[in-house]
Amino acid sequence: LNLGLASRMVVRTPLMWLDKAQTWALARQLGGEPLLDMLRDHTHTCYLGDRQHRHAWGYGCGTCPACELRAAGYARFVRGEFTPLAAVPSPG
């Protein structure tokens, strides 16, 4: 990107090193149930763009790789099976 720009551009990806369960936990930490509800109702990662099927983790077909990853991460979050965010090392 920087080769085509007159100034230096920095791309920050704060969620890149978190797994899906940790991402759900961060959402709860930052906004509680209202933020979790917003994520379930107004976001999706389904490769097919399925907005007809509502699951505990949100909308999606439930069978594509993106839905499977999101469903598994949400299940781990609900069960508390994730590394606490304070214990996640910061890259760099």
Beta strands, then each sheet from edge to edge (+ up, - down):
strand 1: 54-55
strand 2: 58-59
sheet 1: 1+ 2-
end
